[in-house]
Amino acid sequence: MKIEIDAAKCAGHGLCYYTAPELITDDESGFATVIGEGAVPDSQLALAAQAESLCPERALYLHS
């Protein structure tokens, strides 16, 4: 699985990077950015799905 962020939709609430800090971090302006290539290990799938569901703007996309 892979997680991606639509930067145009991200408002910088931070729910995603507080939920899944191993996968998502914030940039210098407080907006979400994926760590590395956005690959989600099986052990982090539940956190990635939770981060996706918590985003008020629906800026995160979890896909294969």
N, C-alpha and C positions, 0 to 999 in steps of 0.2 A: 504494500500500500504506500501511497504518497500523499502528503498534505501540501496544499498550495494556498496562497493568500492573494486575494484580489486587492491590490494596494489602493485602487480607486474607491473601494467600499470601506476599507478599514478606517475607523474613527479613533483608534488608540485607546479603547477602554481597558485593555490589558487582561481581560478574562482568559484569553487563550494562553498567553505566556505564563500566567500564574497557575493555570491548570496543567499545562504540559511544557514545563521549562526545559526539558531535554530535547524538545522538538521545535519550539518556537521561542524567539526572544524579541526584545524591542530594539528599535534603532535609536539613533541619537535624538529623534523627535518624539519617541514614545509609541511609534506605530509598529505593528507586528511584522516580523520577518521570519521565514523558516530558517532553521539551522541546517547548514550543508545543502544537500540537494532535495531535502524534504522527505527522504525515505523514512518510513515508519516501521520499526521492527515489530514483530508480532507481540512482544511483551509490552509495547506502548500503544497498541491499537485502541484499547478502551479509553485511555487518556486523550488520544487524538480525536476519537469520536465525541467525547465529552466536550473538548475544546471547540469542536465544530458546532455542536449544538448550543453552546453558551454564547456564541457570537451574536450580538444584537443586529448587526448589519448583514449577517450571513456572508461574511467575507472569506471564510475558510471553506476549502473543498477537500474532502478526503476521497481518494479514488485509487483504482488499481492501475 
